[in-house]
Amino acid sequence: MAGESSITPTDYNFRVRQARAGTDSSGGWKFPQKPKNPEPPKSPIGQMEDEFQSQKEIIKPAKSVTYTIARPYRKTFDNPITVNIDDKLEKEFAYLSITHGLEIGTQRNAILQKIVVDMTRNTDIQTRVIIMNKGNDPNAFVTPDGSIFVNQAVFRVCLIIKNSLFQQDKI
């Protein structure tokens, strides 16, 4: 019989055991060997970004900041102290650039910048808007150089308020 196999069930089981052990010398099929030290499965936690080793663009302050302290605790206001905080401001900007994913020059940034320009029209105030992409708590602040930092979570809060106002109008 041409279609019948000459391997009996006992021979088959023997060959399977040999193949699993990797000792099959008959040139037949073999099971792939498991690696001795398999790599652990990659988890999202193990693939987190190392913020301080990444090559992100560091945003610089818009202008130099110097202020004068008049020393009011003296009877005369002569010899005021002039303080330059550029070093501190650059360190803060570098930290925020690395840890908060700062965004400048996008469409939503341009919308906010237009609003700020309209608010400061006819003044000598120069500002710029910087969006922070990381952070779960709503946060916004202004630095002495005129940069306005707005957190991504502020947009979520605004969206929630907007949606709740429109739902009230429909009632």
OpenMM code with the backbone's topology and positions (N, CA, C; nanometers):
from openmm import Vec3, app, unit

residues = "MET ALA GLY GLU SER SER ILE THR PRO THR ASP TYR ASN PHE ARG VAL ARG GLN ALA ARG ALA GLY THR ASP SER SER GLY GLY TRP LYS PHE PRO GLN LYS PRO LYS ASN PRO GLU PRO PRO LYS SER PRO ILE GLY GLN MET GLU ASP GLU PHE GLN SER GLN LYS GLU ILE ILE LYS PRO ALA LYS SER VAL THR TYR THR ILE ALA ARG PRO TYR ARG LYS THR PHE ASP ASN PRO ILE THR VAL ASN ILE ASP ASP LYS LEU GLU LYS GLU PHE ALA TYR LEU SER ILE THR HIS GLY LEU GLU ILE GLY THR GLN ARG ASN ALA ILE LEU GLN LYS ILE VAL VAL ASP MET THR ARG ASN THR ASP ILE GLN THR ARG VAL ILE ILE MET ASN LYS GLY ASN ASP PRO ASN ALA PHE VAL THR PRO ASP GLY SER ILE PHE VAL ASN GLN ALA VAL PHE ARG VAL CYS LEU ILE ILE LYS ASN SER LEU PHE GLN GLN ASP LYS ILE".split()
positions = [
    Vec3(0.0830, -0.1161, 0.0000),
    Vec3(0.0000, 0.0000, 0.0000),
    Vec3(0.0880, 0.1231, 0.0000),
    Vec3(0.0662, 0.1999, -0.1042),
    Vec3(0.1543, 0.3134, -0.1278),
    Vec3(0.1284, 0.4268, -0.0308),
    Vec3(0.0040, 0.4475, 0.0151),
    Vec3(-0.0286, 0.5610, 0.1007),
    Vec3(0.0002, 0.5357, 0.2469),
    Vec3(0.0300, 0.4122, 0.2847),
    Vec3(0.0505, 0.3815, 0.4257),
    Vec3(0.1912, 0.4163, 0.4687),
    Vec3(0.2039, 0.4549, 0.5938),
    Vec3(0.3346, 0.4883, 0.6485),
    Vec3(0.3939, 0.3635, 0.7114),
    Vec3(0.5229, 0.3515, 0.7061),
    Vec3(0.5885, 0.2358, 0.7646),
    Vec3(0.6256, 0.2604, 0.9103),
    Vec3(0.5872, 0.3772, 0.9667),
    Vec3(0.6194, 0.4077, 1.1061),
    Vec3(0.5031, 0.3635, 1.1922),
    Vec3(0.5310, 0.2842, 1.2896),
    Vec3(0.4281, 0.2391, 1.3833),
    Vec3(0.4103, 0.3458, 1.4900),
    Vec3(0.3011, 0.3411, 1.5647),
    Vec3(0.2807, 0.4402, 1.6711),
    Vec3(0.3938, 0.4414, 1.7722),
    Vec3(0.4551, 0.3289, 1.7996),
    Vec3(0.5643, 0.3253, 1.8953),
    Vec3(0.6853, 0.3990, 1.8394),
    Vec3(0.7181, 0.3760, 1.7104),
    Vec3(0.8297, 0.4477, 1.6482),
    Vec3(0.8034, 0.5984, 1.6456),
    Vec3(0.6788, 0.6350, 1.6203),
    Vec3(0.6436, 0.7771, 1.6148),
    Vec3(0.6687, 0.8426, 1.7498),
    Vec3(0.6220, 0.7803, 1.8558),
    Vec3(0.6420, 0.8347, 1.9906),
    Vec3(0.7906, 0.8447, 2.0244),
    Vec3(0.8683, 0.7439, 1.9802),
    Vec3(1.0115, 0.7469, 2.0059),
    Vec3(1.0768, 0.8646, 1.9335),
    Vec3(1.0372, 0.8855, 1.8081),
    Vec3(1.0942, 0.9961, 1.7314),
    Vec3(1.0543, 1.1321, 1.7898),
    Vec3(0.9321, 1.1427, 1.8403),
    Vec3(0.8888, 1.2675, 1.9030),
    Vec3(0.9748, 1.2958, 2.0256),
    Vec3(0.9987, 1.1920, 2.1077),
    Vec3(1.0834, 1.2111, 2.2256),
    Vec3(1.2254, 1.2513, 2.1846),
    Vec3(1.2784, 1.1897, 2.0786),
    Vec3(1.4121, 1.2250, 2.0315),
    Vec3(1.4151, 1.3685, 1.9781),
    Vec3(1.3102, 1.4054, 1.9045),
    Vec3(1.3055, 1.5407, 1.8474),
    Vec3(1.2985, 1.6449, 1.9582),
    Vec3(1.2201, 1.6177, 2.0608),
    Vec3(1.2103, 1.7118, 2.1726),
    Vec3(1.3422, 1.7229, 2.2467),
    Vec3(1.4128, 1.6139, 2.2548),
    Vec3(1.5422, 1.6157, 2.3234),
    Vec3(1.6531, 1.6656, 2.2329),
    Vec3(1.6274, 1.6769, 2.1029),
    Vec3(1.7279, 1.7229, 2.0090),
    Vec3(1.8279, 1.6157, 1.9715),
    Vec3(1.7923, 1.4898, 1.9889),
    Vec3(1.8869, 1.3817, 1.9593),
    Vec3(1.8467, 1.3008, 1.8376),
    Vec3(1.7495, 1.3507, 1.7604),
    Vec3(1.7045, 1.2761, 1.6422),
    Vec3(1.8131, 1.2839, 1.5354),
    Vec3(1.8701, 1.1704, 1.5006),
    Vec3(1.9782, 1.1665, 1.4021),
    Vec3(1.9309, 1.1174, 1.2671),
    Vec3(1.8017, 1.0945, 1.2534),
    Vec3(1.7518, 1.0392, 1.1284),
    Vec3(1.7305, 1.1452, 1.0217),
    Vec3(1.7557, 1.2719, 1.0542),
    Vec3(1.7361, 1.3779, 0.9564),
    Vec3(1.5914, 1.4195, 0.9458),
    Vec3(1.5072, 1.3713, 1.0351),
    Vec3(1.3653, 1.4068, 1.0340),
    Vec3(1.3424, 1.5434, 1.0951),
    Vec3(1.2193, 1.5712, 1.1259),
    Vec3(1.1833, 1.7010, 1.1809),
    Vec3(1.2286, 1.7122, 1.3258),
    Vec3(1.2507, 1.8358, 1.3706),
    Vec3(1.2926, 1.8624, 1.5082),
    Vec3(1.2103, 1.9781, 1.5643),
    Vec3(1.1831, 1.9709, 1.6922),
    Vec3(1.1167, 2.0803, 1.7599),
    Vec3(1.2204, 2.1896, 1.7883),
    Vec3(1.1826, 2.3126, 1.7790),
    Vec3(1.2789, 2.4184, 1.8118),
    Vec3(1.3144, 2.4133, 1.9605),
    Vec3(1.4400, 2.4362, 1.9881),
    Vec3(1.4868, 2.4339, 2.1265),
    Vec3(1.4514, 2.5660, 2.1947),
    Vec3(1.4120, 2.5569, 2.3195),
    Vec3(1.3835, 2.6770, 2.3968),
    Vec3(1.5153, 2.7400, 2.4387),
    Vec3(1.5248, 2.8718, 2.4375),
    Vec3(1.6491, 2.9339, 2.4829),
    Vec3(1.6701, 2.9080, 2.6317),
    Vec3(1.7947, 2.8959, 2.6724),
    Vec3(1.8243, 2.8646, 2.8122),
    Vec3(1.7927, 2.9823, 2.9034),
    Vec3(1.8207, 3.1031, 2.8596),
    Vec3(1.7908, 3.2235, 2.9381),
    Vec3(1.6994, 3.3145, 2.8568),
    Vec3(1.5693, 3.2861, 2.8573),
    Vec3(1.4801, 3.3695, 2.7762),
    Vec3(1.4729, 3.5117, 2.8332),
    Vec3(1.4554, 3.6090, 2.7428),
    Vec3(1.4402, 3.7481, 2.7862),
    Vec3(1.3034, 3.7647, 2.8500),
    Vec3(1.2959, 3.8426, 2.9562),
    Vec3(1.1648, 3.8657, 3.0164),
    Vec3(1.0778, 3.9450, 2.9196),
    Vec3(0.9473, 3.9275, 2.9289),
    Vec3(0.8599, 4.0031, 2.8380),
    Vec3(0.8742, 4.1522, 2.8627),
    Vec3(0.8684, 4.2280, 2.7551),
    Vec3(0.8840, 4.3735, 2.7657),
    Vec3(0.7518, 4.4329, 2.8120),
    Vec3(0.7604, 4.5106, 2.9170),
    Vec3(0.6409, 4.5745, 2.9700),
    Vec3(0.6455, 4.7232, 2.9380),
    Vec3(0.5315, 4.7904, 2.9410),
    Vec3(0.5322, 4.9348, 2.9161),
    Vec3(0.6135, 5.0097, 3.0212),
    Vec3(0.6214, 4.9560, 3.1423),
    Vec3(0.6964, 5.0230, 3.2472),
    Vec3(0.8442, 5.0215, 3.2139),
    Vec3(0.8938, 4.9097, 3.1603),
    Vec3(1.0345, 4.9002, 3.1250),
    Vec3(1.0718, 4.9862, 3.0062),
    Vec3(0.9735, 5.0339, 2.9303),
    Vec3(1.0001, 5.1131, 2.8112),
    Vec3(0.9732, 5.2614, 2.8323),
    Vec3(0.9659, 5.3034, 2.9573),
    Vec3(0.9397, 5.4447, 2.9848),
    Vec3(1.0571, 5.5305, 2.9398),
    Vec3(1.0262, 5.6506, 2.9035),
    Vec3(1.1266, 5.7442, 2.8543),
    Vec3(1.2101, 5.7970, 2.9707),
    Vec3(1.3405, 5.7961, 2.9550),
    Vec3(1.4299, 5.8576, 3.0522),
    Vec3(1.4413, 6.0043, 3.0143),
    Vec3(1.3679, 6.0891, 3.0861),
    Vec3(1.3568, 6.2292, 3.0476),
    Vec3(1.4902, 6.3021, 3.0455),
    Vec3(1.5779, 6.2686, 3.1374),
    Vec3(1.7028, 6.3428, 3.1476),
    Vec3(1.8091, 6.2935, 3.0507),
    Vec3(1.7857, 6.1799, 2.9829),
    Vec3(1.8802, 6.1315, 2.8830),
    Vec3(1.8318, 6.1574, 2.7407),
    Vec3(1.7099, 6.2094, 2.7259),
    Vec3(1.6557, 6.2325, 2.5925),
    Vec3(1.7147, 6.3602, 2.5315),
    Vec3(1.7035, 6.3711, 2.4013),
    Vec3(1.7588, 6.4854, 2.3286),
    Vec3(1.6462, 6.5807, 2.2893),
    Vec3(1.5806, 6.6406, 2.3870),
    Vec3(1.4715, 6.7333, 2.3593),
    Vec3(1.5265, 6.8741, 2.3429),
    Vec3(1.4530, 6.9533, 2.2664),
    Vec3(1.4926, 7.0921, 2.2460),
    Vec3(1.4714, 7.1712, 2.3744),
    Vec3(1.5735, 7.2418, 2.4169),
    Vec3(1.5652, 7.3238, 2.5376),
    Vec3(1.5210, 7.4638, 2.4971),
    Vec3(1.4094, 7.5074, 2.5507),
    Vec3(1.3565, 7.6401, 2.5204),
    Vec3(1.4232, 7.7403, 2.6134),
    Vec3(1.4634, 7.8515, 2.5586),
    Vec3(1.5332, 7.9574, 2.6327),
    Vec3(1.4338, 8.0671, 2.6713),
    Vec3(1.4638, 8.1424, 2.7773),
    Vec3(1.3792, 8.2574, 2.8120),
    Vec3(1.3739, 8.3591, 2.6981),
    Vec3(1.2636, 8.4313, 2.6883),
    Vec3(1.2449, 8.5261, 2.5791),
    Vec3(1.3374, 8.6473, 2.5895),
    Vec3(1.3665, 8.6906, 2.7114),
    Vec3(1.4528, 8.8075, 2.7273),
    Vec3(1.5221, 8.8013, 2.8633),
    Vec3(1.6239, 8.8827, 2.8778),
    Vec3(1.6979, 8.8905, 3.0032),
    Vec3(1.6113, 8.9587, 3.1094),
    Vec3(1.6223, 8.9110, 3.2335),
    Vec3(1.5405, 8.9669, 3.3411),
    Vec3(1.6322, 9.0195, 3.4517),
    Vec3(1.6198, 9.1480, 3.4771),
    Vec3(1.6940, 9.2148, 3.5842),
    Vec3(1.5963, 9.3021, 3.6615),
    Vec3(1.6053, 9.2989, 3.7937),
    Vec3(1.5194, 9.3871, 3.8725),
    Vec3(1.6015, 9.4514, 3.9828),
    Vec3(1.5489, 9.5596, 4.0373),
    Vec3(1.6199, 9.6388, 4.1372),
    Vec3(1.5453, 9.6353, 4.2689),
    Vec3(1.6208, 9.6135, 4.3764),
    Vec3(1.5646, 9.6146, 4.5115),
    Vec3(1.6117, 9.7442, 4.5773),
    Vec3(1.5183, 9.8230, 4.6281),
    Vec3(1.5518, 9.9558, 4.6804),
    Vec3(1.5936, 9.9549, 4.8265),
    Vec3(1.5936, 9.8449, 4.8924),
    Vec3(1.6298, 9.8329, 5.0336),
    Vec3(1.5481, 9.9282, 5.1214),
    Vec3(1.4198, 9.9055, 5.1345),
    Vec3(1.3349, 9.9984, 5.2100),
    Vec3(1.3588, 9.9964, 5.3606),
    Vec3(1.4342, 9.9012, 5.4104),
    Vec3(1.4576, 9.8957, 5.5545),
    Vec3(1.5600, 10.0009, 5.5996),
    Vec3(1.6252, 10.0666, 5.5046),
    Vec3(1.7161, 10.1768, 5.5388),
    Vec3(1.6394, 10.3091, 5.5341),
    Vec3(1.6954, 10.4081, 5.6001),
    Vec3(1.6282, 10.5382, 5.6011),
    Vec3(1.6370, 10.6063, 5.4658),
    Vec3(1.7434, 10.5805, 5.3935),
    Vec3(1.7560, 10.6365, 5.2593),
    Vec3(1.7525, 10.5220, 5.1583),
    Vec3(1.7080, 10.5512, 5.0396),
    Vec3(1.6952, 10.4489, 4.9357),
    Vec3(1.8136, 10.4501, 4.8399),
    Vec3(1.9277, 10.4986, 4.8869),
    Vec3(2.0448, 10.4989, 4.8003),
    Vec3(2.1071, 10.3587, 4.7980),
    Vec3(2.1926, 10.3342, 4.7037),
    Vec3(2.2595, 10.2055, 4.6824),
    Vec3(2.1611, 10.0885, 4.6641),
    Vec3(2.0728, 10.0999, 4.5663),
    Vec3(1.9834, 9.9857, 4.5438),
    Vec3(2.0610, 9.8649, 4.4891),
    Vec3(2.0066, 9.7467, 4.5095),
    Vec3(2.0686, 9.6229, 4.4623),
    Vec3(2.0046, 9.5847, 4.3291),
    Vec3(2.0863, 9.5539, 4.2296),
    Vec3(2.0371, 9.5058, 4.1004),
    Vec3(2.0620, 9.3561, 4.0922),
    Vec3(1.9580, 9.2820, 4.0624),
    Vec3(1.9658, 9.1355, 4.0595),
    Vec3(1.9321, 9.0861, 3.9190),
    Vec3(2.0173, 9.0009, 3.8653),
    Vec3(1.9928, 8.9377, 3.7357),
    Vec3(1.9595, 8.7911, 3.7619),
    Vec3(1.8432, 8.7460, 3.7142),
    Vec3(1.8000, 8.6080, 3.7414),
    Vec3(1.8038, 8.5211, 3.6156),
    Vec3(1.8830, 8.5588, 3.5179),
    Vec3(1.8894, 8.4813, 3.3937),
    Vec3(1.9324, 8.3373, 3.4166),
    Vec3(2.0311, 8.3136, 3.5034),
    Vec3(2.0784, 8.1772, 3.5283),
    Vec3(1.9679, 8.0898, 3.5860),
    Vec3(1.8970, 8.1422, 3.6851),
    Vec3(1.7883, 8.0667, 3.7474),
    Vec3(1.6767, 8.0400, 3.6471),
    Vec3(1.6472, 8.1407, 3.5671),
    Vec3(1.5410, 8.1268, 3.4684),
    Vec3(1.5776, 8.0243, 3.3609),
    Vec3(1.7026, 8.0244, 3.3156),
    Vec3(1.7467, 7.9255, 3.2161),
    Vec3(1.7412, 7.7837, 3.2714),
    Vec3(1.7783, 7.7662, 3.3983),
    Vec3(1.7693, 7.6335, 3.4608),
    Vec3(1.6245, 7.5869, 3.4695),
    Vec3(1.5349, 7.6780, 3.5049),
    Vec3(1.3930, 7.6429, 3.5139),
    Vec3(1.3367, 7.6061, 3.3766),
    Vec3(1.3732, 7.6816, 3.2743),
    Vec3(1.3281, 7.6519, 3.1385),
    Vec3(1.3837, 7.5176, 3.0916),
    Vec3(1.5092, 7.4883, 3.1224),
    Vec3(1.5693, 7.3604, 3.0837),
    Vec3(1.4965, 7.2460, 3.1520),
    Vec3(1.4672, 7.2607, 3.2796),
    Vec3(1.3941, 7.1566, 3.3535),
    Vec3(1.2547, 7.1350, 3.2937),
    Vec3(1.1847, 7.2440, 3.2685),
    Vec3(1.0495, 7.2320, 3.2110),
    Vec3(1.0546, 7.1730, 3.0700),
    Vec3(1.1552, 7.2091, 2.9916),
    Vec3(1.1682, 7.1549, 2.8560),
    Vec3(1.1853, 7.0040, 2.8591),
    Vec3(1.2643, 6.9559, 2.9535),
    Vec3(1.2925, 6.8125, 2.9604),
    Vec3(1.1760, 6.7356, 3.0202),
    Vec3(1.1154, 6.7863, 3.1251),
    Vec3(1.0166, 6.7075, 3.1995),
    Vec3(0.8714, 6.7304, 3.1588),
    Vec3(0.8397, 6.8401, 3.0946),
    Vec3(0.6992, 6.8704, 3.0657),
    Vec3(0.6643, 6.8688, 2.9166),
    Vec3(0.7567, 6.8408, 2.8288),
    Vec3(0.7261, 6.8341, 2.6859),
    Vec3(0.6677, 6.9641, 2.6335),
    Vec3(0.7466, 7.0688, 2.6316),
    Vec3(0.6963, 7.2011, 2.5927),
    Vec3(0.6669, 7.2084, 2.4436),
    Vec3(0.5643, 7.2835, 2.4104),
    Vec3(0.5166, 7.2936, 2.2720),
    Vec3(0.5082, 7.4406, 2.2321),
    Vec3(0.5759, 7.4738, 2.1224),
    Vec3(0.5722, 7.6095, 2.0666),
    Vec3(0.5551, 7.5968, 1.9161),
    Vec3(0.4778, 7.6860, 1.8575),
    Vec3(0.4655, 7.6900, 1.7124),
    Vec3(0.3612, 7.5978, 1.6532),
    Vec3(0.2710, 7.5449, 1.7329),
    Vec3(0.1647, 7.4598, 1.6798),
    Vec3(0.0390, 7.5442, 1.6570),
    Vec3(-0.0619, 7.4816, 1.6006),
    Vec3(-0.1848, 7.5548, 1.5693),
    Vec3(-0.2556, 7.6016, 1.6959),
    Vec3(-0.2666, 7.5150, 1.7951),
    Vec3(-0.3361, 7.5564, 1.9172),
    Vec3(-0.2535, 7.6589, 1.9949),
    Vec3(-0.1224, 7.6508, 1.9828),
    Vec3(-0.0355, 7.7502, 2.0438),
    Vec3(-0.0579, 7.8864, 1.9778),
    Vec3(-0.0731, 7.8870, 1.8467),
    Vec3(-0.0972, 8.0122, 1.7740),
    Vec3(-0.2319, 8.0735, 1.8134),
    Vec3(-0.3320, 7.9910, 1.8373),
    Vec3(-0.4634, 8.0423, 1.8801),
    Vec3(-0.4511, 8.1124, 2.0150),
    Vec3(-0.3825, 8.0482, 2.1093),
    Vec3(-0.3640, 8.1090, 2.2410),
    Vec3(-0.2780, 8.2356, 2.2327),
    Vec3(-0.1768, 8.2314, 2.1484),
    Vec3(-0.0901, 8.3475, 2.1324),
    Vec3(-0.1688, 8.4664, 2.0779),
    Vec3(-0.2604, 8.4422, 1.9846),
    Vec3(-0.3437, 8.5499, 1.9292),
    Vec3(-0.4319, 8.6109, 2.0376),
    Vec3(-0.4865, 8.5278, 2.1253),
    Vec3(-0.5697, 8.5776, 2.2356),
    Vec3(-0.4868, 8.6671, 2.3275),
    Vec3(-0.3656, 8.6227, 2.3599),
    Vec3(-0.2786, 8.7012, 2.4487),
    Vec3(-0.2364, 8.8326, 2.3831),
    Vec3(-0.2070, 8.8294, 2.2539),
    Vec3(-0.1698, 8.9530, 2.1829),
    Vec3(-0.2865, 9.0518, 2.1848),
    Vec3(-0.4093, 9.0011, 2.1656),
    Vec3(-0.5263, 9.0893, 2.1719),
    Vec3(-0.5441, 9.1485, 2.3115),
    Vec3(-0.5121, 9.0700, 2.4154),
    Vec3(-0.5270, 9.1182, 2.5526),
    Vec3(-0.4217, 9.2231, 2.5884),
    Vec3(-0.3047, 9.2132, 2.5293),
    Vec3(-0.1952, 9.3055, 2.5643),
    Vec3(-0.1757, 9.4156, 2.4603),
    Vec3(-0.2727, 9.4333, 2.3712),
    Vec3(-0.2628, 9.5392, 2.2703),
    Vec3(-0.2587, 9.6752, 2.3394),
    Vec3(-0.1849, 9.7682, 2.2829),
    Vec3(-0.1663, 9.9043, 2.3351),
    Vec3(-0.0908, 9.9062, 2.4682),
    Vec3(-0.0123, 9.8040, 2.4939),
    Vec3(0.0770, 9.8021, 2.6104),
    Vec3(0.2169, 9.7668, 2.5605),
    Vec3(0.3133, 9.7820, 2.6478),
    Vec3(0.4491, 9.7439, 2.6083),
    Vec3(0.4852, 9.6037, 2.6568),
    Vec3(0.3860, 9.5247, 2.6912),
    Vec3(0.4086, 9.3891, 2.7419),
    Vec3(0.4318, 9.2939, 2.6254),
    Vec3(0.5448, 9.2247, 2.6280),
    Vec3(0.5760, 9.1231, 2.5273),
    Vec3(0.5612, 8.9854, 2.5914),
    Vec3(0.4763, 8.9022, 2.5365),
    Vec3(0.4516, 8.7695, 2.5936),
    Vec3(0.4605, 8.6626, 2.4862),
    Vec3(0.4712, 8.5403, 2.5316),
    Vec3(0.4597, 8.4246, 2.4431),
    Vec3(0.3937, 8.3138, 2.5226),
    Vec3(0.3225, 8.2269, 2.4526),
    Vec3(0.2505, 8.1167, 2.5162),
    Vec3(0.3260, 7.9873, 2.4892),
    Vec3(0.3450, 7.9086, 2.5945),
    Vec3(0.4115, 7.7788, 2.5844),
    Vec3(0.3177, 7.6761, 2.6471),
    Vec3(0.2886, 7.5694, 2.5724),
    Vec3(0.1997, 7.4647, 2.6213),
    Vec3(0.2837, 7.3507, 2.6776),
    Vec3(0.2481, 7.3071, 2.7988),
    Vec3(0.3145, 7.1928, 2.8619),
    Vec3(0.2284, 7.0688, 2.8355),
    Vec3(0.2839, 6.9697, 2.7671),
    Vec3(0.2063, 6.8527, 2.7272),
    Vec3(0.1923, 6.7469, 2.8355),
    Vec3(0.2691, 6.7556, 2.9405),
    Vec3(0.2606, 6.6552, 3.0472),
    Vec3(0.2024, 6.7174, 3.1722),
    Vec3(0.1326, 6.6347, 3.2477),
    Vec3(0.0756, 6.6791, 3.3744),
    Vec3(-0.0733, 6.6530, 3.3787),
    Vec3(-0.1210, 6.5991, 3.4907),
    Vec3(-0.2627, 6.5660, 3.5055),
    Vec3(-0.3421, 6.6749, 3.5761),
    Vec3(-0.2758, 6.7574, 3.6541),
    Vec3(-0.3444, 6.8633, 3.7277),
    Vec3(-0.3379, 6.9935, 3.6498),
    Vec3(-0.4495, 7.0659, 3.6411),
    Vec3(-0.4485, 7.1943, 3.5697),
    Vec3(-0.3489, 7.2902, 3.6336),
    Vec3(-0.2654, 7.3489, 3.5502),
    Vec3(-0.1607, 7.4364, 3.6005),
    Vec3(-0.1265, 7.5389, 3.4922),
    Vec3(-0.1107, 7.6623, 3.5332),
    Vec3(-0.0670, 7.7682, 3.4429),
    Vec3(0.0076, 7.8709, 3.5265),
    Vec3(0.1127, 7.9276, 3.4690),
    Vec3(0.1898, 8.0291, 3.5399),
    Vec3(0.2637, 8.1154, 3.4394),
    Vec3(0.3141, 8.2288, 3.4884),
    Vec3(0.3876, 8.3241, 3.4061),
    Vec3(0.5267, 8.3407, 3.4662),
    Vec3(0.6278, 8.3437, 3.3808),
    Vec3(0.7647, 8.3678, 3.4269),
    Vec3(0.7979, 8.5159, 3.4079),
    Vec3(0.8994, 8.5663, 3.4767),
    Vec3(0.9321, 8.7097, 3.4681),
    Vec3(0.9694, 8.7595, 3.3289),
    Vec3(1.0070, 8.6693, 3.2376),
    Vec3(1.0418, 8.7144, 3.1027),
    Vec3(0.9186, 8.7322, 3.0149),
    Vec3(0.7996, 8.7016, 3.0668),
    Vec3(0.6762, 8.7196, 2.9923),
    Vec3(0.6237, 8.5934, 2.9268),
    Vec3(0.6825, 8.4780, 2.9556),
    Vec3(0.6348, 8.3512, 2.8989),
    Vec3(0.5188, 8.2997, 2.9834),
    Vec3(0.4112, 8.2630, 2.9160),
    Vec3(0.2928, 8.2086, 2.9830),
    Vec3(0.2926, 8.0584, 2.9581),
    Vec3(0.3010, 7.9800, 3.0640),
    Vec3(0.2987, 7.8346, 3.0554),
    Vec3(0.1587, 7.7862, 3.0886),
    Vec3(0.1021, 7.7030, 2.9998),
    Vec3(-0.0315, 7.6484, 3.0193),
    Vec3(-0.0217, 7.4966, 3.0083),
    Vec3(-0.0758, 7.4272, 3.1069),
    Vec3(-0.0725, 7.2820, 3.1109),
    Vec3(-0.1814, 7.2231, 3.0218),
    Vec3(-0.1573, 7.1033, 2.9715),
    Vec3(-0.2547, 7.0315, 2.8887),
    Vec3(-0.3852, 7.0089, 2.9651),
    Vec3(-0.3761, 6.9882, 3.0955),
    Vec3(-0.4960, 6.9618, 3.1758),
    Vec3(-0.5889, 7.0823, 3.1801),
    Vec3(-0.5365, 7.2029, 3.1625),
    Vec3(-0.6211, 7.3227, 3.1589),
    Vec3(-0.7170, 7.3143, 3.0403),
    Vec3(-0.6698, 7.2610, 2.9281),
    Vec3(-0.7565, 7.2464, 2.8107),
    Vec3(-0.8711, 7.1490, 2.8388),
    Vec3(-0.8411, 7.0420, 2.9124),
    Vec3(-0.9468, 6.9458, 2.9467),
    Vec3(-1.0530, 7.0104, 3.0339),
    Vec3(-1.0091, 7.0910, 3.1324),
    Vec3(-1.1041, 7.1594, 3.2197),
    Vec3(-1.1902, 7.2561, 3.1387),
    Vec3(-1.1282, 7.3310, 3.0482),
    Vec3(-1.2032, 7.4244, 2.9630),
    Vec3(-1.3039, 7.3506, 2.8762),
    Vec3(-1.2654, 7.2359, 2.8252),
    Vec3(-1.3558, 7.1567, 2.7417),
    Vec3(-1.4742, 7.1060, 2.8233),
    Vec3(-1.4502, 7.0637, 2.9463),
    Vec3(-1.5582, 7.0165, 3.0337),
    Vec3(-1.6546, 7.1308, 3.0632),
    Vec3(-1.6000, 7.2483, 3.0924),
    Vec3(-1.6855, 7.3647, 3.1209),
    Vec3(-1.7656, 7.4022, 2.9973),
    Vec3(-1.7019, 7.4037, 2.8830),
    Vec3(-1.7710, 7.4387, 2.7583),
    Vec3(-1.8848, 7.3410, 2.7309),
    Vec3(-1.8582, 7.2121, 2.7447),
    Vec3(-1.9618, 7.1125, 2.7200),
    Vec3(-2.0758, 7.1231, 2.8186),
    Vec3(-2.0465, 7.1525, 2.9452),
    Vec3(-2.1544, 7.1652, 3.0432),
    Vec3(-2.2382, 7.2895, 3.0164),
    Vec3(-2.1769, 7.3984, 2.9673),
    Vec3(-2.2531, 7.5197, 2.9345),
    Vec3(-2.3460, 7.4967, 2.8167),
    Vec3(-2.2973, 7.4236, 2.7154),
    Vec3(-2.3822, 7.3970, 2.6007),
    Vec3(-2.4954, 7.3012, 2.6350),
    Vec3(-2.4736, 7.2111, 2.7281),
    Vec3(-2.5817, 7.1189, 2.7686),
    Vec3(-2.6879, 7.1938, 2.8446),
    Vec3(-2.6521, 7.2964, 2.9229),
    Vec3(-2.7494, 7.3755, 2.9946),
    Vec3(-2.8346, 7.4573, 2.8990),
    Vec3(-2.7750, 7.5028, 2.7894),
    Vec3(-2.8511, 7.5805, 2.6915),
    Vec3(-2.9583, 7.4955, 2.6239),
    Vec3(-2.9351, 7.3659, 2.6095),
    Vec3(-3.0284, 7.2776, 2.5408),
    Vec3(-3.1477, 7.2413, 2.6272),
    Vec3(-3.1346, 7.2576, 2.7589),
    Vec3(-3.2441, 7.2182, 2.8498),
    Vec3(-3.3573, 7.3154, 2.8454),
] * unit.nanometer
topology = app.Topology()
chain = topology.addChain("A")
for resn in residues:
    res = topology.addResidue(resn, chain)
    for name in ("N", "CA", "C"):
        topology.addAtom(name, app.Element.getBySymbol(name[0]), res)
